[in-house]
């Protein structure tokens, strides 16, 4: 049986108490049944409850910083986070990367790209330059480079269904 669970930025670390680099080496992709029964769902929820009761705690600074980045849609500087949470540059980067699995700067960039996608979905007629400015990219070229890096597509090639759902850009490649 397979389920998809969405976690906070430090949620996986809290459950497994291992840094993301170690977990990457243990990941196994497998096929599962097309449908699940309500018993399967109950079992999954019970498993999550059991995990939660023994889950460790991650660094509260990292959790708060990740939450701040998410709520600001990436419109925050790493130096401001370091000053806000009274930590050293090296310590912050090391802990953030260990727990979240990405350096803080990459996490910020991804949040900006996700916010740009959200803006594009809300108003498909909006110009890419306006979206770049609203999602705190320096200019349209900066947004395009970030899209190519994280989505392997350009903003012009991204399409949404009539209900605002992102179409697969992998199929267009």
C-alpha positions as CSV (number, residue, x, y, z in Angstrom):
1,X,0.0,0.0,0.0
2,X,1.3,3.5,-0.8
3,X,0.2,6.9,0.6
4,X,1.4,10.4,0.0
5,X,1.8,12.5,3.1
6,X,2.7,16.2,3.0
7,X,5.1,17.3,5.8
8,X,6.3,20.6,7.0
9,X,9.9,21.5,6.0
10,X,11.2,19.7,9.1
11,X,8.5,17.1,9.4
12,X,10.4,14.2,7.9
13,X,13.3,14.9,10.2
14,X,11.0,14.9,13.2
15,X,9.6,11.5,12.3
16,X,12.8,9.7,11.4
17,X,15.5,11.7,13.3
18,X,17.9,11.2,10.4
19,X,19.3,13.9,8.2
20,X,18.0,14.1,4.7
21,X,21.3,13.0,3.1
22,X,21.2,9.7,5.0
23,X,17.6,9.2,4.0
24,X,18.3,9.8,0.3
25,X,20.5,6.7,0.3
26,X,17.7,4.6,1.7
27,X,14.9,5.7,-0.6
28,X,13.3,2.9,-2.6
29,X,10.7,3.6,-5.3
30,X,8.1,0.9,-5.8
31,X,4.7,0.4,-7.4
32,X,1.6,0.1,-5.3
33,X,-2.0,-0.7,-5.8
34,X,-4.1,1.7,-7.9
35,X,-6.8,2.0,-5.2
36,X,-6.9,1.6,-1.4
37,X,-9.6,0.5,0.9
38,X,-10.8,2.3,4.0
39,X,-9.0,-0.3,6.1
40,X,-5.7,0.7,4.4
41,X,-6.4,4.4,5.1
42,X,-7.1,3.6,8.8
43,X,-3.9,1.6,9.0
44,X,-2.0,4.5,7.6
45,X,-3.5,7.1,9.9
46,X,-2.8,4.7,12.9
47,X,0.8,4.5,11.7
48,X,1.2,8.2,11.5
49,X,-0.3,8.6,15.0
50,X,2.2,6.0,16.3
51,X,5.0,8.0,14.6
52,X,3.8,11.2,16.1
53,X,3.8,9.9,19.6
54,X,7.5,9.0,19.4
55,X,8.6,11.7,17.0
56,X,11.6,13.7,18.0
57,X,12.0,17.4,17.9
58,X,13.9,19.2,15.2
59,X,15.8,22.4,15.8
60,X,13.1,25.0,16.6
61,X,15.2,27.7,14.9
62,X,15.1,25.7,11.6
63,X,11.4,25.0,11.9
64,X,10.6,28.7,12.6
65,X,12.9,29.9,9.7
66,X,11.3,27.5,7.3
67,X,7.9,28.6,8.3
68,X,8.9,32.3,7.9
69,X,10.2,31.6,4.4
70,X,7.0,29.8,3.5
71,X,4.7,32.5,4.9
72,X,6.8,35.2,3.1
73,X,6.7,33.3,-0.2
74,X,10.5,33.4,-0.3
75,X,10.6,37.2,0.2
76,X,13.2,37.0,2.9
77,X,17.0,37.2,3.1
78,X,19.1,34.5,4.7
79,X,21.1,37.2,6.6
80,X,17.8,38.5,8.1
81,X,16.9,35.0,9.3
82,X,20.3,34.5,10.9
83,X,19.9,37.8,12.7
84,X,16.3,37.1,13.7
85,X,17.1,33.7,15.2
86,X,20.4,34.8,16.8
87,X,22.6,32.1,15.3
88,X,25.8,32.0,13.3
89,X,25.9,31.8,9.6
90,X,27.7,28.4,9.5
91,X,25.5,26.8,12.2
92,X,22.3,28.0,10.5
93,X,23.3,26.7,7.1
94,X,24.4,23.3,8.5
95,X,21.3,22.7,10.6
96,X,18.9,24.0,7.9
97,X,20.5,21.7,5.3
98,X,20.5,18.8,7.6
99,X,16.9,19.0,8.6
100,X,15.2,20.4,5.5
101,X,17.5,18.8,2.9
102,X,18.2,22.0,1.0
103,X,20.4,25.0,1.8
104,X,18.3,28.0,2.9
105,X,19.0,29.9,-0.3
106,X,17.7,27.0,-2.4
107,X,14.6,26.7,-0.2
108,X,13.9,30.4,-0.6
109,X,14.3,30.2,-4.4
110,X,11.9,27.2,-4.6
111,X,9.3,29.1,-2.5
112,X,9.6,32.0,-4.9
113,X,9.1,29.7,-7.9
114,X,6.0,28.2,-6.2
115,X,4.6,31.6,-5.5
116,X,5.2,32.6,-9.1
117,X,3.3,29.5,-10.2
118,X,0.5,30.5,-7.9
119,X,0.3,34.0,-9.4
120,X,0.4,32.6,-12.9
121,X,-2.5,30.2,-12.0
122,X,-4.5,33.0,-10.5
123,X,-4.1,35.4,-13.5
124,X,-2.9,33.6,-16.6
125,X,-2.9,36.9,-18.6
126,X,-0.4,38.6,-16.3
127,X,3.0,39.3,-17.9
128,X,6.0,37.3,-16.9
129,X,7.8,40.5,-15.9
130,X,5.0,41.4,-13.5
131,X,5.0,37.9,-12.0
132,X,8.8,38.2,-11.6
133,X,8.5,41.4,-9.7
134,X,5.6,40.3,-7.5
135,X,7.5,37.0,-6.6
136,X,10.6,39.0,-5.7
137,X,12.9,38.0,-8.6
138,X,15.3,40.6,-9.8
139,X,13.9,40.6,-13.3
140,X,12.2,38.3,-15.9
141,X,15.5,36.6,-16.8
142,X,16.1,35.7,-13.2
143,X,12.6,34.1,-13.0
144,X,13.2,32.2,-16.2
145,X,16.5,30.9,-14.9
146,X,14.9,29.7,-11.7
147,X,12.1,28.0,-13.7
148,X,14.6,26.2,-15.9
149,X,16.6,25.2,-12.8
150,X,13.7,23.8,-10.8
151,X,11.0,23.0,-13.3
152,X,13.1,22.4,-16.4
153,X,10.8,24.7,-18.3
154,X,10.3,28.3,-19.0
155,X,7.4,30.4,-17.7
156,X,6.0,30.7,-21.2
157,X,5.7,26.9,-21.5
158,X,3.8,26.4,-18.3
159,X,0.1,25.8,-18.8
160,X,-2.8,25.5,-16.4
161,X,-6.1,23.7,-16.8
162,X,-9.3,25.8,-16.6
163,X,-9.6,25.1,-12.9
164,X,-6.0,26.5,-12.3
165,X,-4.3,23.0,-12.0
166,X,-0.8,22.9,-13.3
167,X,-0.5,20.7,-16.4
168,X,2.4,18.4,-16.5
169,X,5.4,20.2,-17.9
170,X,7.4,17.0,-18.0
171,X,5.3,15.7,-20.8
172,X,6.0,18.8,-22.9
173,X,9.8,18.4,-22.6
